[in-house]
Amino acid sequence: MGVSHALYETPEPYYPDPVHGPRDFVEYLMPGPGDICPHDIAVLERPAPDGPFGGKGPGEMCANPVLPAVANAIFNAVGVRIDELPITPEKVLRAIKAQGGARPQARR
């Protein structure tokens, strides 16, 4: 979900009128199995006294750190900071051209 937020999803140009947007998940642009890296997510917290078996719904909190991680990975790779979602290849290319070329960050 975090990769999808970072690289694919945008409310524009459809917001606030979704008439010209995707009608179903066949037309909806989202990452497939080959577009995401292997990952493990573990949420450690205290059990909820009112949840079934102490369970809580994690909601979208597991997706939140992915967005800045993707933006920082792009910055480290090519030296441009993209601060508007979704991060598209066109935005990265325009930023690279605007700064006169890629400037990968030195490894520490």
A tleap script that builds the chain and sets N, CA, C and O, in Angstrom:
source leaprc.protein.ff14SB
mol = sequence {
  NMET GLY VAL SER HIE ALA LEU TYR GLU THR
  PRO GLU PRO TYR TYR PRO ASP PRO VAL HIE
  GLY PRO ARG ASP PHE VAL GLU TYR LEU MET
  PRO GLY PRO GLY ASP ILE CYS PRO HIE ASP
  ILE ALA VAL LEU GLU ARG PRO ALA PRO ASP
  GLY PRO PHE GLY GLY LYS GLY PRO GLY GLU
  MET CYS ALA ASN PRO VAL LEU PRO ALA VAL
  ALA ASN ALA ILE PHE ASN ALA VAL GLY VAL
  ARG ILE ASP GLU LEU PRO ILE THR PRO GLU
  LYS VAL LEU ARG ALA ILE LYS ALA GLN GLY
  GLY ALA ARG PRO GLN ALA ARG CARG
}
set mol.1.N position { 0.826 -1.177 0.000 }
set mol.1.CA position { 0.000 0.000 0.000 }
set mol.1.C position { 0.879 1.251 0.000 }
set mol.1.O position { 0.563 2.232 -0.674 }
set mol.2.N position { 1.974 1.220 0.750 }
set mol.2.CA position { 2.861 2.380 0.784 }
set mol.2.C position { 3.510 2.651 -0.555 }
set mol.2.O position { 3.627 3.806 -0.963 }
set mol.3.N position { 3.938 1.595 -1.254 }
set mol.3.CA position { 4.538 1.762 -2.586 }
set mol.3.C position { 3.505 2.338 -3.539 }
set mol.3.O position { 3.823 3.203 -4.355 }
set mol.4.N position { 2.283 1.869 -3.440 }
set mol.4.CA position { 1.222 2.385 -4.297 }
set mol.4.C position { 0.979 3.865 -4.040 }
set mol.4.O position { 0.816 4.641 -4.982 }
set mol.5.N position { 0.953 4.266 -2.758 }
set mol.5.CA position { 0.791 5.686 -2.429 }
set mol.5.C position { 1.945 6.508 -2.992 }
set mol.5.O position { 1.732 7.588 -3.542 }
set mol.6.N position { 3.152 6.003 -2.856 }
set mol.6.CA position { 4.333 6.769 -3.251 }
set mol.6.C position { 4.480 6.898 -4.762 }
set mol.6.O position { 4.877 7.955 -5.252 }
set mol.7.N position { 4.169 5.846 -5.502 }
set mol.7.CA position { 4.500 5.823 -6.920 }
set mol.7.C position { 3.320 5.863 -7.887 }
set mol.7.O position { 3.506 6.190 -9.060 }
set mol.8.N position { 2.138 5.547 -7.438 }
set mol.8.CA position { 1.038 5.396 -8.387 }
set mol.8.C position { -0.174 6.270 -8.133 }
set mol.8.O position { -0.728 6.831 -9.079 }
set mol.9.N position { -0.603 6.405 -6.889 }
set mol.9.CA position { -1.921 6.981 -6.615 }
set mol.9.C position { -1.910 8.494 -6.575 }
set mol.9.O position { -1.019 9.119 -6.000 }
set mol.10.N position { -2.922 9.061 -7.198 }
set mol.10.CA position { -3.123 10.501 -7.164 }
set mol.10.C position { -4.597 10.791 -7.338 }
set mol.10.O position { -5.277 10.093 -8.091 }
set mol.11.N position { -5.104 11.801 -6.663 }
set mol.11.CA position { -6.501 12.163 -6.865 }
set mol.11.C position { -6.710 12.981 -8.137 }
set mol.11.O position { -7.847 13.179 -8.566 }
set mol.12.N position { -5.637 13.449 -8.735 }
set mol.12.CA position { -5.762 14.291 -9.905 }
set mol.12.C position { -5.546 13.464 -11.160 }
set mol.12.O position { -4.792 12.494 -11.080 }
set mol.13.N position { -6.115 13.747 -12.270 }
set mol.13.CA position { -6.958 14.905 -12.567 }
set mol.13.C position { -8.423 14.673 -12.242 }
set mol.13.O position { -9.281 15.447 -12.667 }
set mol.14.N position { -8.719 13.624 -11.500 }
set mol.14.CA position { -10.105 13.228 -11.273 }
set mol.14.C position { -10.786 13.949 -10.118 }
set mol.14.O position { -12.014 14.027 -10.091 }
set mol.15.N position { -10.033 14.474 -9.173 }
set mol.15.CA position { -10.624 15.073 -7.986 }
set mol.15.C position { -11.173 16.450 -8.309 }
set mol.15.O position { -10.484 17.186 -9.017 }
set mol.16.N position { -12.319 16.858 -7.870 }
set mol.16.CA position { -13.269 16.143 -7.022 }
set mol.16.C position { -14.292 15.333 -7.802 }
set mol.16.O position { -15.136 14.685 -7.183 }
set mol.17.N position { -14.258 15.338 -9.141 }
set mol.17.CA position { -15.238 14.610 -9.944 }
set mol.17.C position { -14.597 13.362 -10.532 }
set mol.17.O position { -13.769 13.468 -11.437 }
set mol.18.N position { -14.957 12.191 -10.042 }
set mol.18.CA position { -14.322 10.956 -10.496 }
set mol.18.C position { -14.888 10.397 -11.800 }
set mol.18.O position { -14.622 9.242 -12.130 }
set mol.19.N position { -15.658 11.180 -12.547 }
set mol.19.CA position { -16.303 10.666 -13.758 }
set mol.19.C position { -15.277 10.106 -14.753 }
set mol.19.O position { -15.531 9.080 -15.384 }
set mol.20.N position { -14.136 10.762 -14.898 }
set mol.20.CA position { -13.143 10.319 -15.876 }
set mol.20.C position { -12.072 9.417 -15.261 }
set mol.20.O position { -11.101 9.061 -15.929 }
set mol.21.N position { -12.245 9.058 -14.018 }
set mol.21.CA position { -11.287 8.195 -13.333 }
set mol.21.C position { -11.527 6.728 -13.638 }
set mol.21.O position { -12.427 6.391 -14.407 }
set mol.22.N position { -10.729 5.854 -13.040 }
set mol.22.CA position { -10.917 4.427 -13.249 }
set mol.22.C position { -12.285 3.978 -12.733 }
set mol.22.O position { -12.724 4.395 -11.661 }
set mol.23.N position { -12.948 3.127 -13.509 }
set mol.23.CA position { -14.284 2.669 -13.124 }
set mol.23.C position { -14.238 1.451 -12.215 }
set mol.23.O position { -15.157 1.213 -11.432 }
set mol.24.N position { -13.159 0.680 -12.325 }
set mol.24.CA position { -13.035 -0.522 -11.500 }
set mol.24.C position { -11.548 -0.859 -11.360 }
set mol.24.O position { -10.695 -0.136 -11.874 }
set mol.25.N position { -11.243 -1.948 -10.672 }
set mol.25.CA position { -9.843 -2.288 -10.426 }
set mol.25.C position { -9.115 -2.788 -11.670 }
set mol.25.O position { -7.893 -2.931 -11.639 }
set mol.26.N position { -9.819 -3.054 -12.751 }
set mol.26.CA position { -9.159 -3.412 -14.004 }
set mol.26.C position { -8.441 -2.188 -14.573 }
set mol.26.O position { -7.368 -2.315 -15.162 }
set mol.27.N position { -9.031 -1.006 -14.400 }
set mol.27.CA position { -8.448 0.231 -14.919 }
set mol.27.C position { -7.592 0.965 -13.896 }
set mol.27.O position { -6.875 1.903 -14.245 }
set mol.28.N position { -7.661 0.549 -12.649 }
set mol.28.CA position { -6.948 1.249 -11.574 }
set mol.28.C position { -5.468 0.892 -11.609 }
set mol.28.O position { -5.112 -0.286 -11.588 }
set mol.29.N position { -4.611 1.899 -11.663 }
set mol.29.CA position { -3.172 1.675 -11.724 }
set mol.29.C position { -2.631 1.382 -10.333 }
set mol.29.O position { -2.737 2.214 -9.432 }
set mol.30.N position { -2.051 0.201 -10.158 }
set mol.30.CA position { -1.466 -0.176 -8.872 }
set mol.30.C position { -0.314 -1.140 -9.119 }
set mol.30.O position { -0.255 -1.783 -10.167 }
set mol.31.N position { 0.610 -1.245 -8.153 }
set mol.31.CA position { 1.758 -2.131 -8.350 }
set mol.31.C position { 1.336 -3.593 -8.326 }
set mol.31.O position { 0.400 -3.983 -7.628 }
set mol.32.N position { 2.047 -4.377 -9.101 }
set mol.32.CA position { 1.841 -5.822 -9.112 }
set mol.32.C position { 2.956 -6.510 -8.341 }
set mol.32.O position { 3.828 -5.842 -7.786 }
set mol.33.N position { 2.937 -7.829 -8.301 }
set mol.33.CA position { 3.951 -8.572 -7.539 }
set mol.33.C position { 5.384 -8.269 -7.973 }
set mol.33.O position { 6.291 -8.288 -7.141 }
set mol.34.N position { 5.604 -7.994 -9.245 }
set mol.34.CA position { 6.951 -7.696 -9.717 }
set mol.34.C position { 7.418 -6.284 -9.431 }
set mol.34.O position { 8.582 -5.959 -9.662 }
set mol.35.N position { 6.527 -5.439 -8.931 }
set mol.35.CA position { 6.863 -4.037 -8.686 }
set mol.35.C position { 7.248 -3.730 -7.251 }
set mol.35.O position { 7.666 -2.610 -6.954 }
set mol.36.N position { 7.119 -4.688 -6.365 }
set mol.36.CA position { 7.449 -4.446 -4.963 }
set mol.36.C position { 8.550 -5.388 -4.517 }
set mol.36.O position { 8.711 -6.477 -5.067 }
set mol.37.N position { 9.295 -4.966 -3.530 }
set mol.37.CA position { 10.397 -5.778 -3.028 }
set mol.37.C position { 9.899 -6.653 -1.879 }
set mol.37.O position { 8.889 -6.336 -1.251 }
set mol.38.N position { 10.595 -7.740 -1.603 }
set mol.38.CA position { 10.205 -8.564 -0.455 }
set mol.38.C position { 10.317 -7.750 0.829 }
set mol.38.O position { 11.249 -6.962 0.992 }
set mol.39.N position { 9.365 -7.942 1.739 }
set mol.39.CA position { 9.378 -7.168 2.976 }
set mol.39.C position { 8.663 -7.926 4.087 }
set mol.39.O position { 7.844 -8.810 3.836 }
set mol.40.N position { 8.983 -7.570 5.277 }
set mol.40.CA position { 8.325 -8.110 6.461 }
set mol.40.C position { 7.893 -6.931 7.316 }
set mol.40.O position { 8.669 -6.007 7.558 }
set mol.41.N position { 6.664 -6.973 7.764 }
set mol.41.CA position { 6.161 -5.920 8.642 }
set mol.41.C position { 5.751 -6.562 9.952 }
set mol.41.O position { 4.991 -7.531 9.970 }
set mol.42.N position { 6.250 -6.028 11.031 }
set mol.42.CA position { 5.878 -6.522 12.350 }
set mol.42.C position { 5.434 -5.335 13.192 }
set mol.42.O position { 6.176 -4.366 13.356 }
set mol.43.N position { 4.239 -5.416 13.715 }
set mol.43.CA position { 3.723 -4.376 14.583 }
set mol.43.C position { 3.702 -4.944 15.993 }
set mol.43.O position { 3.004 -5.919 16.270 }
set mol.44.N position { 4.469 -4.331 16.876 }
set mol.44.CA position { 4.537 -4.794 18.254 }
set mol.44.C position { 3.886 -3.762 19.153 }
set mol.44.O position { 4.304 -2.605 19.192 }
set mol.45.N position { 2.873 -4.179 19.867 }
set mol.45.CA position { 2.213 -3.278 20.790 }
set mol.45.C position { 1.436 -4.091 21.817 }
set mol.45.O position { 1.372 -5.318 21.738 }
set mol.46.N position { 0.855 -3.399 22.766 }
set mol.46.CA position { 0.078 -4.067 23.808 }
set mol.46.C position { -1.269 -4.514 23.260 }
set mol.46.O position { -1.860 -3.819 22.434 }
set mol.47.N position { -1.763 -5.660 23.707 }
set mol.47.CA position { -3.082 -6.119 23.255 }
set mol.47.C position { -4.190 -5.154 23.665 }
set mol.47.O position { -4.110 -4.511 24.712 }
set mol.48.N position { -5.206 -5.062 22.844 }
set mol.48.CA position { -6.362 -4.219 23.146 }
set mol.48.C position { -7.340 -5.005 24.006 }
set mol.48.O position { -7.715 -6.123 23.653 }
set mol.49.N position { -7.753 -4.439 25.121 }
set mol.49.CA position { -8.667 -5.176 25.993 }
set mol.49.C position { -10.039 -5.401 25.373 }
set mol.49.O position { -10.745 -6.331 25.764 }
set mol.50.N position { -10.431 -4.560 24.404 }
set mol.50.CA position { -11.757 -4.705 23.816 }
set mol.50.C position { -11.746 -5.336 22.425 }
set mol.50.O position { -12.802 -5.457 21.804 }
set mol.51.N position { -10.573 -5.744 21.920 }
set mol.51.CA position { -10.487 -6.365 20.607 }
set mol.51.C position { -10.554 -7.873 20.707 }
set mol.51.O position { -10.252 -8.436 21.759 }
set mol.52.N position { -10.948 -8.544 19.625 }
set mol.52.CA position { -10.991 -10.005 19.651 }
set mol.52.C position { -9.584 -10.575 19.825 }
set mol.52.O position { -8.691 -10.285 19.029 }
set mol.53.N position { -9.390 -11.372 20.847 }
set mol.53.CA position { -8.091 -11.958 21.176 }
set mol.53.C position { -7.029 -10.888 21.380 }
set mol.53.O position { -5.841 -11.151 21.194 }
set mol.54.N position { -7.443 -9.687 21.760 }
set mol.54.CA position { -6.512 -8.595 22.012 }
set mol.54.C position { -6.047 -7.890 20.755 }
set mol.54.O position { -5.152 -7.046 20.810 }
set mol.55.N position { -6.651 -8.229 19.610 }
set mol.55.CA position { -6.199 -7.687 18.331 }
set mol.55.C position { -6.612 -6.248 18.103 }
set mol.55.O position { -7.627 -5.783 18.621 }
set mol.56.N position { -5.803 -5.553 17.318 }
set mol.56.CA position { -6.084 -4.181 16.897 }
set mol.56.C position { -5.936 -4.130 15.385 }
set mol.56.O position { -5.146 -4.875 14.805 }
set mol.57.N position { -6.681 -3.268 14.763 }
set mol.57.CA position { -6.522 -3.062 13.325 }
set mol.57.C position { -5.405 -2.084 13.061 }
set mol.57.O position { -5.487 -0.938 13.503 }
set mol.58.N position { -4.355 -2.489 12.353 }
set mol.58.CA position { -3.228 -1.572 12.134 }
set mol.58.C position { -3.549 -0.439 11.178 }
set mol.58.O position { -2.847 0.572 11.164 }
set mol.59.N position { -4.592 -0.588 10.381 }
set mol.59.CA position { -4.945 0.487 9.455 }
set mol.59.C position { -3.816 0.779 8.491 }
set mol.59.O position { -3.195 -0.139 7.955 }
set mol.60.N position { -3.550 2.045 8.271 }
set mol.60.CA position { -2.538 2.441 7.300 }
set mol.60.C position { -1.211 2.814 7.940 }
set mol.60.O position { -0.316 3.302 7.250 }
set mol.61.N position { -1.060 2.599 9.240 }
set mol.61.CA position { 0.179 3.045 9.882 }
set mol.61.C position { 1.401 2.310 9.350 }
set mol.61.O position { 2.504 2.856 9.396 }
set mol.62.N position { 1.242 1.101 8.852 }
set mol.62.CA position { 2.393 0.364 8.309 }
set mol.62.C position { 2.840 0.927 6.966 }
set mol.62.O position { 3.976 0.701 6.550 }
set mol.63.N position { 1.965 1.655 6.286 }
set mol.63.CA position { 2.307 2.229 4.987 }
set mol.63.C position { 3.006 3.573 5.110 }
set mol.63.O position { 3.704 3.991 4.186 }
set mol.64.N position { 2.832 4.254 6.232 }
set mol.64.CA position { 3.362 5.612 6.369 }
set mol.64.C position { 4.864 5.735 6.145 }
set mol.64.O position { 5.271 6.668 5.453 }
set mol.65.N position { 5.720 4.862 6.679 }
set mol.65.CA position { 7.153 5.068 6.490 }
set mol.65.C position { 7.646 4.750 5.080 }
set mol.65.O position { 8.773 5.098 4.729 }
set mol.66.N position { 6.824 4.100 4.278 }
set mol.66.CA position { 7.273 3.724 2.936 }
set mol.66.C position { 7.438 4.941 2.042 }
set mol.66.O position { 8.381 4.995 1.252 }
set mol.67.N position { 6.550 5.914 2.145 }
set mol.67.CA position { 6.614 7.093 1.278 }
set mol.67.C position { 7.930 7.850 1.411 }
set mol.67.O position { 8.583 8.089 0.395 }
set mol.68.N position { 8.355 8.242 2.621 }
set mol.68.CA position { 9.646 8.927 2.717 }
set mol.68.C position { 10.816 8.013 2.386 }
set mol.68.O position { 11.851 8.485 1.915 }
set mol.69.N position { 10.669 6.705 2.626 }
set mol.69.CA position { 11.756 5.785 2.275 }
set mol.69.C position { 11.969 5.753 0.767 }
set mol.69.O position { 13.108 5.741 0.302 }
set mol.70.N position { 10.887 5.739 0.005 }
set mol.70.CA position { 11.003 5.754 -1.463 }
set mol.70.C position { 11.601 7.082 -1.918 }
set mol.70.O position { 12.489 7.100 -2.770 }
set mol.71.N position { 11.124 8.193 -1.358 }
set mol.71.CA position { 11.657 9.506 -1.745 }
set mol.71.C position { 13.142 9.619 -1.411 }
set mol.71.O position { 13.914 10.158 -2.204 }
set mol.72.N position { 13.546 9.119 -0.252 }
set mol.72.CA position { 14.962 9.163 0.127 }
set mol.72.C position { 15.804 8.233 -0.733 }
set mol.72.O position { 16.953 8.556 -1.034 }
set mol.73.N position { 15.267 7.092 -1.134 }
set mol.73.CA position { 16.010 6.185 -2.015 }
set mol.73.C position { 16.267 6.842 -3.367 }
set mol.73.O position { 17.351 6.699 -3.934 }
set mol.74.N position { 15.284 7.553 -3.877 }
set mol.74.CA position { 15.467 8.268 -5.144 }
set mol.74.C position { 16.499 9.369 -4.981 }
set mol.74.O position { 17.345 9.558 -5.855 }
set mol.75.N position { 16.442 10.100 -3.871 }
set mol.75.CA position { 17.439 11.147 -3.614 }
set mol.75.C position { 18.840 10.560 -3.536 }
set mol.75.O position { 19.777 11.111 -4.113 }
set mol.76.N position { 18.989 9.449 -2.829 }
set mol.76.CA position { 20.307 8.829 -2.712 }
set mol.76.C position { 20.811 8.307 -4.048 }
set mol.76.O position { 22.014 8.320 -4.306 }
set mol.77.N position { 19.901 7.847 -4.899 }
set mol.77.CA position { 20.310 7.273 -6.184 }
set mol.77.C position { 20.683 8.326 -7.219 }
set mol.77.O position { 21.673 8.164 -7.933 }
set mol.78.N position { 19.902 9.408 -7.311 }
set mol.78.CA position { 20.135 10.377 -8.379 }
set mol.78.C position { 20.341 11.804 -7.901 }
set mol.78.O position { 20.698 12.675 -8.694 }
set mol.79.N position { 20.120 12.059 -6.612 }
set mol.79.CA position { 20.418 13.377 -6.073 }
set mol.79.C position { 19.348 14.416 -6.272 }
set mol.79.O position { 19.634 15.610 -6.181 }
set mol.80.N position { 18.123 14.009 -6.542 }
set mol.80.CA position { 17.021 14.969 -6.642 }
set mol.80.C position { 15.977 14.634 -5.594 }
set mol.80.O position { 15.706 13.467 -5.309 }
set mol.81.N position { 15.401 15.674 -5.032 }
set mol.81.CA position { 14.383 15.510 -3.999 }
set mol.81.C position { 13.019 15.750 -4.647 }
set mol.81.O position { 12.751 16.837 -5.159 }
set mol.82.N position { 12.167 14.737 -4.621 }
set mol.82.CA position { 10.808 14.857 -5.133 }
set mol.82.C position { 9.886 14.979 -3.929 }
set mol.82.O position { 9.874 14.099 -3.068 }
set mol.83.N position { 9.117 16.057 -3.857 }
set mol.83.CA position { 8.284 16.290 -2.679 }
set mol.83.C position { 6.792 16.352 -2.997 }
set mol.83.O position { 6.009 16.921 -2.237 }
set mol.84.N position { 6.413 15.765 -4.118 }
set mol.84.CA position { 5.002 15.732 -4.496 }
set mol.84.C position { 4.656 14.319 -4.950 }
set mol.84.O position { 5.345 13.730 -5.783 }
set mol.85.N position { 3.579 13.791 -4.387 }
set mol.85.CA position { 3.176 12.424 -4.724 }
set mol.85.C position { 2.137 12.435 -5.829 }
set mol.85.O position { 1.361 13.385 -5.925 }
set mol.86.N position { 2.098 11.425 -6.653 }
set mol.86.CA position { 2.996 10.288 -6.683 }
set mol.86.C position { 4.321 10.664 -7.335 }
set mol.86.O position { 4.393 11.596 -8.136 }
set mol.87.N position { 5.352 9.935 -6.987 }
set mol.87.CA position { 6.676 10.144 -7.572 }
set mol.87.C position { 6.704 9.361 -8.876 }
set mol.87.O position { 6.786 8.133 -8.875 }
set mol.88.N position { 6.635 10.080 -9.980 }
set mol.88.CA position { 6.585 9.431 -11.298 }
set mol.88.C position { 7.936 9.550 -11.996 }
set mol.88.O position { 8.738 10.417 -11.650 }
set mol.89.N position { 8.190 8.691 -12.972 }
set mol.89.CA position { 9.438 8.815 -13.735 }
set mol.89.C position { 9.578 10.187 -14.395 }
set mol.89.O position { 10.685 10.716 -14.495 }
set mol.90.N position { 8.468 10.760 -14.842 }
set mol.90.CA position { 8.515 12.076 -15.470 }
set mol.90.C position { 8.989 13.148 -14.497 }
set mol.90.O position { 9.788 14.010 -14.863 }
set mol.91.N position { 8.501 13.100 -13.259 }
set mol.91.CA position { 8.929 14.085 -12.253 }
set mol.91.C position { 10.404 13.932 -11.924 }
set mol.91.O position { 11.111 14.926 -11.757 }
set mol.92.N position { 10.870 12.698 -11.831 }
set mol.92.CA position { 12.287 12.460 -11.539 }
set mol.92.C position { 13.144 12.960 -12.697 }
set mol.92.O position { 14.158 13.622 -12.474 }
set mol.93.N position { 12.750 12.654 -13.922 }
set mol.93.CA position { 13.520 13.101 -15.084 }
set mol.93.C position { 13.555 14.618 -15.183 }
set mol.93.O position { 14.605 15.192 -15.474 }
set mol.94.N position { 12.426 15.275 -14.946 }
set mol.94.CA position { 12.399 16.750 -14.984 }
set mol.94.C position { 13.313 17.343 -13.915 }
set mol.94.O position { 14.011 18.325 -14.166 }
set mol.95.N position { 13.307 16.748 -12.729 }
set mol.95.CA position { 14.165 17.245 -11.650 }
set mol.95.C position { 15.641 17.049 -11.978 }
set mol.95.O position { 16.466 17.918 -11.695 }
set mol.96.N position { 15.967 15.912 -12.570 }
set mol.96.CA position { 17.361 15.655 -12.961 }
set mol.96.C position { 17.806 16.680 -14.008 }
set mol.96.O position { 18.892 17.251 -13.907 }
set mol.97.N position { 16.953 16.904 -15.014 }
set mol.97.CA position { 17.287 17.885 -16.060 }
set mol.97.C position { 17.403 19.292 -15.480 }
set mol.97.O position { 18.270 20.062 -15.893 }
set mol.98.N position { 16.540 19.635 -14.529 }
set mol.98.CA position { 16.565 20.971 -13.932 }
set mol.98.C position { 17.852 21.246 -13.164 }
set mol.98.O position { 18.316 22.384 -13.111 }
set mol.99.N position { 18.423 20.209 -12.574 }
set mol.99.CA position { 19.669 20.421 -11.822 }
set mol.99.C position { 20.911 20.146 -12.665 }
set mol.99.O position { 22.030 20.226 -12.160 }
set mol.100.N position { 20.724 19.825 -13.940 }
set mol.100.CA position { 21.859 19.649 -14.840 }
set mol.100.C position { 22.466 18.254 -14.802 }
set mol.100.O position { 23.626 18.085 -15.177 }
set mol.101.N position { 21.736 17.279 -14.373 }
set mol.101.CA position { 22.218 15.900 -14.362 }
set mol.101.C position { 22.065 15.246 -12.993 }
set mol.101.O position { 21.815 15.906 -11.985 }
set mol.102.N position { 22.223 13.949 -12.995 }
set mol.102.CA position { 22.091 13.190 -11.754 }
set mol.102.C position { 23.308 13.400 -10.870 }
set mol.102.O position { 24.431 13.508 -11.363 }
set mol.103.N position { 23.087 13.458 -9.593 }
set mol.103.CA position { 24.171 13.601 -8.614 }
set mol.103.C position { 23.955 12.597 -7.477 }
set mol.103.O position { 23.478 12.962 -6.403 }
set mol.104.N position { 24.305 11.348 -7.717 }
set mol.104.CA position { 24.116 10.355 -6.656 }
set mol.104.C position { 24.849 10.762 -5.385 }
set mol.104.O position { 25.919 11.368 -5.430 }
set mol.105.N position { 24.260 10.420 -4.271 }
set mol.105.CA position { 24.851 10.745 -2.975 }
set mol.105.C position { 25.978 9.767 -2.653 }
set mol.105.O position { 25.888 8.578 -2.959 }
set mol.106.N position { 27.021 10.272 -2.043 }
set mol.106.CA position { 28.160 9.418 -1.674 }
set mol.106.C position { 27.744 8.450 -0.584 }
set mol.106.O position { 27.014 8.804 0.341 }
set mol.107.N position { 28.218 7.230 -0.709 }
set mol.107.CA position { 27.944 6.224 0.344 }
set mol.107.C position { 28.825 6.486 1.540 }
set mol.107.O position { 29.989 6.866 1.406 }
set mol.108.N position { 28.259 6.279 2.708 }
set mol.108.CA position { 29.039 6.499 3.937 }
set mol.108.C position { 29.517 5.197 4.489 }
set mol.108.O position { 30.190 5.174 5.520 }
savepdb mol mol.pdb
quit
